[in-house]
């Protein structure tokens, strides 16, 4: 058995994936505790404002995940090659550009904060400014996380999610309890960004010179495009409905829908540990021309089982949970929660299939996911007369997306024929002049 096959074998991935799943479940559990308590302590309209900040954070998280996926793929490829020094150079280059991207995002949030407050009907513009402060740190830490992921260092990677959660929950709840409301909850988010950056910097310092060869730069540019397409689709699908509801419904209705989305999206984030585990393993196997279909089948089975369990919980205990945790004003919407969870489950499986293909250098499925996001958004803009309609639209859109991605994946697996140029992705020579 080759070193790559041994590192990415079922037993090794199961052990690493279990550690990562535990860490991410603890982190997500803490984050949900924070949001549940905010839903309990704040009025529905205030909770809608706080949830908007969480939604904006998730938008930025998508950018961070893009950086993490790119760093993870190349860290994995270079580990398979035995050229970790080039992975360090790539990480240093990405970290430098992540810093500038973070500054740009901060400016986009903070400079027109008053305008954002008017667009989204929030009580204050300050949360947008507070959230902006942490943007550079949050994007830079994603590169370090990606290197850990690519090198299959799942134990340390899991610990970064736990620390991020601890800081976010403790700081957020303390500040809200002290009377700072939405501003305090948002400051908790920002402090967690800075704390995670400091931890990742200590655990995975980036020592490489931020210079790429012409071939590396060209290969990176080719690969970044489908990654951005994937993440743009994820952003729109995961958050577009919440933002449309926030801008078109009254504050109380938007707050109730925010609670449904908050619980329903747990299905997607529960599946992310499987995606995070498989991505670098498939990249390494693809680089070594080794079979990875078994990993895909196992990943789909795990994600499907987890999603099915979450849907069952929503069906059995949704109303009790929503009314018990958030309050009586959130009662009677359990059927919406079940529908939302089913739609999110279909998206989670589709996302796993897309990410699997992307890790191997194939990008057709990423385009399909973005098309699915456009389809869902178009339907939501046309049909949003009630929360029931909003959920039904997502069921239609996500069912269509899953069918399209599954058909494409099965066809690719059967043919074993890569798209033109796919075979060279990640395998360009590294002897040309450097770019900074």
Steps between C-alpha positions, in 0.01 A plus 500: 500500500636843408555773759213701351264201511598434862448863604167525320373151578162441655634435852726806504228726365245356743725580796587848376147569383357392836727742685408777260129417522512511880679834494268651241190364675620656826567827321167500320324396820649796682413734216143375501482541877603860454238559233231320695567709808503816289164394361376456856646822642431734210171608348420344158592821316829526693572134438444558128771770514736270689429217256576735211848548647537121520385476138756760393762306694400189304547696178854579609543142617438393142793717387711353780403148396608580144845594630503192722406266215766641269768477771381150593514370143852621434626399845364153428648487151843609617490253788433225246794627295728549800545872424364667814720807442286591199186461712651750747568745217144461375361554852710813552382640168137426584536650850630826357208533261256390770612797707421744221169328428410530870576872496284543191211310658531709816472817293193366318329429832608804700507791255133479388378364837214751523382398155518129591292571810235665284499218242457225760276696739735470800480721806864611483792519258758412767478120465623529140802700617578262786479196274731668249788526747560125507497438124878502429577264790222261403611462140868456584432224753311308231826446310666342805196279553526393138859388542399290803212352301716420198757324717218301668582657838139471612562505877655847500250621241213387724647685797490832311123466451449425869703802613313723254172381648609546862607859443188581296255355751666629816565850367167530318287388792693709750463815291129441438447435872671830573241676287686553173236312296568444131824701520627267773407186308680635191808590703507140620525391137786739432694395811467135394653588161803660664544215750487238225754693292739511797461126568546395137802727467656323800405145395568531127749781441553585134874524435517484122603782270182635331623430147350272238640378172321601183368143468376495861328833456328385181390176662370687805307744285343211307395326819378804694227575245292183559559532876356850494209376289431229761520741791287763328233236448526396866470860616186564298331170589581513872422865561292642216169391646572661838599829340196504269268429794674765712450764231140410404325382820433688824750472786309242704440269202863535396604407854289183496639402161853572628441244777382241245802565279736491797387150596456379142850604395643275769442216253743654252770586752477155656604359161799732470734282707459222242575744219805636685634150558450372145626805311877470565488119487347505153748768389793282609355189335431691180858628495626142539251360242332280762131405515275711726146391405477298823562818698214669316256217571595499868468877522154502341388224738623690807350833394169343398469318832582813700253709301229238534549496876471879519181500292354235731580714805338802336186297428473352851612789718504812278204679657601411855853621437411826327234605750694375801826671410391814316158560654129462424517741204705236316246219547305334219768518230643147538375393155700785350806384691463145364469630144799728548707211641412277202600773255826555686567125504475484123737795475746334741522185285527704180776711657693187598487373141611837363786533748617144428529578130667834572765336716589282200525807275160470325282809486184421302309423819598836653332672208187291560492606866522867406220450246295343780563806717381732223193280448411508871551876529286567193217290639525670841488847346192400301321299770530612864146580612538286816758301694341179368556614143862590579565149635317327214703693245821376662377139492442529125834672434712266712331188365581616148860582597561162664364315198719697259819459705437129562448430130818690413703318768377154399579574136852613590570202723381259231699659222820569699566766240628834637404831345760664273774642716383323817784250494760775524341694783735502795777329300672788323881514509656730754817609328395831349575845637336612821205735537436699814 
